[in-house]
Amino acid sequence: MRIQEKGEIPGGVILSIDGDLYGGPHADDFYALIRNLIAQGKKLVLVDLAKARRANSSGLGILIRGYALLKDAGGALRVFNLSDGVDHMFKITRFNSIIEVYENEEEARAGRGGA
């Protein structure tokens, strides 16, 4: 799993996750990145999951912890462009009832119309 910053948006950033969304050593990198963004005053994080092929419960846990860190700081984490494999995991675990899920970046930026 690779985490890349795709760009900035008002009050936050867009991140992209490439590869399998599984737990492991990348979790700490993700949390450190989220904490750093919060320290910079960037409290809106949009995560593009188009290139995240598959996910497991540990990988979804990474997103939930990032969501919790941002929420505690008065921010938000939104995901968009879910690949079929990740979308399936979101639905069967009902994570889409916790984290805001959007079809595309435009909707995620606007923050309305989440699934």
C-alpha positions as CSV (number, residue, x, y, z in Angstrom):
1,M,0.0,0.0,0.0
2,R,1.3,3.4,-1.0
3,I,-0.1,6.7,0.3
4,Q,0.4,9.7,-1.9
5,E,-0.7,13.3,-1.6
6,K,-2.5,14.2,-4.8
7,G,-3.1,17.8,-4.0
8,E,-4.5,20.5,-1.7
9,I,-8.0,21.6,-1.2
10,P,-9.4,24.4,1.0
11,G,-8.7,23.3,4.5
12,G,-7.2,20.0,3.6
13,V,-5.7,17.6,1.1
14,I,-6.5,14.7,-1.3
15,L,-4.7,11.5,-0.7
16,S,-4.5,8.5,-2.9
17,I,-4.0,4.9,-1.7
18,D,-2.4,2.5,-4.2
19,G,-2.3,-1.2,-3.7
20,D,-4.0,-3.5,-1.2
21,L,-5.6,-1.7,1.8
22,Y,-4.3,-4.1,4.4
23,G,-2.9,-3.5,7.9
24,G,0.8,-3.6,8.5
25,P,3.7,-1.1,8.6
26,H,1.9,1.5,6.5
27,A,-0.7,2.0,9.2
28,D,1.8,4.1,11.3
29,D,2.7,6.1,8.2
30,F,-0.9,6.9,7.6
31,Y,-1.5,8.0,11.2
32,A,1.6,10.1,11.3
33,L,0.5,11.8,8.0
34,I,-2.9,12.5,9.5
35,R,-1.4,13.9,12.7
36,N,0.9,16.1,10.6
37,L,-1.9,17.4,8.5
38,I,-3.9,18.2,11.6
39,A,-0.9,20.1,13.1
40,Q,-0.8,22.1,9.8
41,G,-4.5,23.0,10.2
42,K,-5.6,20.7,7.4
43,K,-8.6,19.0,8.8
44,L,-10.4,17.8,5.6
45,V,-8.9,14.7,4.1
46,L,-10.3,13.1,0.9
47,V,-9.0,9.7,0.2
48,D,-9.1,8.4,-3.4
49,L,-9.4,4.6,-3.3
50,A,-9.6,3.9,-7.1
51,K,-6.2,2.2,-7.0
52,A,-6.8,0.3,-3.8
53,R,-7.6,-3.2,-5.2
54,R,-8.6,-5.0,-2.1
55,A,-9.2,-4.4,1.6
56,N,-9.4,-6.4,4.7
57,S,-10.6,-5.5,8.2
58,S,-7.2,-4.3,9.3
59,G,-7.0,-2.0,6.3
60,L,-10.5,-0.6,7.0
61,G,-9.3,-0.1,10.6
62,I,-6.6,2.2,9.3
63,L,-9.2,4.4,7.7
64,I,-11.4,4.3,10.8
65,R,-8.5,5.4,13.0
66,G,-7.7,8.3,10.6
67,Y,-11.4,9.2,10.6
68,A,-11.3,9.3,14.4
69,L,-8.2,11.4,14.6
70,L,-9.7,13.9,12.2
71,K,-13.1,13.9,13.9
72,D,-11.5,14.5,17.3
73,A,-9.7,17.5,15.8
74,G,-13.0,18.9,14.4
75,G,-12.3,17.6,10.9
76,A,-13.5,15.0,8.4
77,L,-12.3,12.1,6.3
78,R,-14.2,11.2,3.2
79,V,-13.4,8.5,0.7
80,F,-14.3,8.3,-3.0
81,N,-13.7,6.3,-6.2
82,L,-13.9,3.0,-4.3
83,S,-12.7,0.0,-6.4
84,D,-15.1,-2.9,-6.6
85,G,-13.1,-4.9,-4.0
86,V,-13.0,-2.1,-1.5
87,D,-16.6,-1.1,-2.1
88,H,-17.6,-4.7,-1.4
89,M,-15.8,-4.6,2.0
90,F,-17.3,-1.3,2.9
91,K,-20.8,-2.6,2.2
92,I,-20.5,-6.0,4.0
93,T,-18.9,-4.4,7.1
94,R,-21.2,-1.4,6.9
95,F,-18.3,1.0,7.1
96,N,-20.2,3.1,4.6
97,S,-22.5,4.0,7.5
98,I,-19.5,5.5,9.4
99,I,-17.2,7.0,6.8
100,E,-18.7,9.2,4.1
101,V,-18.4,7.5,0.7
102,Y,-18.6,9.4,-2.6
103,E,-18.6,8.4,-6.2
104,N,-16.0,10.9,-7.3
105,E,-13.7,13.7,-6.1
106,E,-16.2,16.5,-7.0
107,E,-18.9,15.0,-4.7
108,A,-16.4,14.3,-2.0
109,R,-15.2,18.0,-2.1
110,A,-18.8,19.2,-1.8
111,G,-19.5,16.8,1.0
112,R,-23.0,16.0,0.0
113,G,-24.7,13.0,-1.7
114,G,-22.6,10.4,0.1
115,A,-23.7,6.8,-0.1
